[in-house]
Amino acid sequence: MSGVVIIGAGQAGLQLATSLRELGYAGRVRMIGDEPHAPYQRPPLSKAYLAGKVPEASLYMQEPDYFAKHAIEFLPGETATAVNRELRQVDLQRGDFLEYEHLVFATGARNRQLPCVEGTMSGIVSLRTLADAQRLSAALAVARKVVVVGAGFLGLEAATIACAAGCAVRVIEAGDRVLGRVVSPPVSDVVRRCHEEAGVRFDFAASVVALHGEGGAVRSVELHGGERVAADLVLVSIGIVPNTELAAAAGLTVHNGIVVNRRMSTEDTAISAIGDCAAFPYAADAGRMVRLESVQNAVDQARCVAERIIGRPADYDQVPLFWSDQAGLRLQMAGLAQGGETTVVRGDPAGRAFSVFCYRDDRLVAVESVSRLPDHMQARKLLRAGVSPSAGQAADMSFDLKTLLPVPASAGPVR
């Protein structure tokens, strides 16, 4: 029996394989991973693991014997080279192929590269894989002047750790604020101040035009305008590119990800896509296609596809969730803003424990919480229920947001 073939052994791929077995799927399950490792968690790579607070062994999501116990055929260090939709088979780099009844792309994404980097030069790193984290950790142990290109979540998390290691850290950002594409200005301002207090220096509206080296190692970063910033380590963190080439070569529609419908299926009903590589219709905003990069999204989409494969199809309609540790702050976000929303602040940003409620046409679309777990938990419920507090209610710390939530239906009399 050909069963299910999963291309990708990250969070989404492993969750799909696990969910299929948990739901009683009896067919063959095969998972292809292009790294030599068993599936591991990526979020700690830029946090606790990079800081040296957790060992490598803690990153792995399952025990070594998990796959054999659950009849999951895991192929590490293998690459899928082509998909033949007519024959329903995946060609492998090693020369053979896998037949499938259902194929799932969980191919994830890769780091975007600086266009000005030419040739090879030591001291220029990115952070996406365990191998990347190992190289960055080793480099931080000897670095003194670190330049981070990009003020996104990952780059700033690494900047915090570099500062704690005693490095002089400078962040180069093309936009006008930190986390400019993912959080509102009030949250961005507080995050920037906390990083500056930790020792990070920022350059906004700045672009890198060249990297200069000596003896085969990077020595400076040249900015537009001519300034050269001294560096013995450069972390490039300017976003990711979804891995869609294999799907595109197979004739599937690709547009900022592998395009799927509300049930995570491509136009070929035998093929699905999940996680960072999938572009899907956002249930809370009809007609809007999105691609999300988060653990929760990967997990939820994998479960959605597993349910469909076993015969219980349903639309994917989960509330997007994100989180990040930033210079001693815990950021938690629910929902999805586009930018330009009307914002209402709940709490005091000066105290660095507050939330920002984001509205579009008086409808709550996202909530960003800084060290305010209760607000985050209520936001998840409000967004899930489609309930929008008024701006006054959101701003009033004395107002109990949970009073707006629907009362759960009674379980009925006990018999």
Sequence and secondary structure as in RCSB ss.txt:
>XXXX:A:sequence
MSGVVIIGAGQAGLQLATSLRELGYAGRVRMIGDEPHAPYQRPPLSKAYLAGKVPEASLYMQEPDYFAKHAIEFL
PGETATAVNRELRQVDLQRGDFLEYEHLVFATGARNRQLPCVEGTMSGIVSLRTLADAQRLSAALAVARKVVVVG
AGFLGLEAATIACAAGCAVRVIEAGDRVLGRVVSPPVSDVVRRCHEEAGVRFDFAASVVALHGEGGAVRSVELHG
GERVAADLVLVSIGIVPNTELAAAAGLTVHNGIVVNRRMSTEDTAISAIGDCAAFPYAADAGRMVRLESVQNAVD
QARCVAERIIGRPADYDQVPLFWSDQAGLRLQMAGLAQGGETTVVRGDPAGRAFSVFCYRDDRLVAVESVSRLPD
HMQARKLLRAGVSPSAGQAADMSFDLKTLLPVPASAGPVR
>XXXX:A:secstr
   EEEE  SHHHHHHHHHHHHTT  S EEEE SSSS  B SGGGGTTTTTTSS GGGGBSS TTHHHHTTEEEE
TT  EEEEETTTTEEEETTS EEE SEEEE   EEE   TT  S  BTEE  SSHHHHHHHHHHHTT SEEEEE 
 SHHHHHHHHHHHHTT EEEEE SSSSTTTTTS HHHHHHHHHHHHHHT EEE S  EEEEEEETTEEEEEEETT
S EEE SEEEE   EEE  HHHHHTT  BSSSEE  TTSB SSTTEEE GGGEEEE TTSTT EE    HHHHHH
HHHHHHHHHTT         EEEEEETTEEEEEEE   SS EEEEEEEGGGTEEEEEEEETTEEEEEEEES HHH
HHHHHHHHHHT    HHHHH TTS GGGGS          
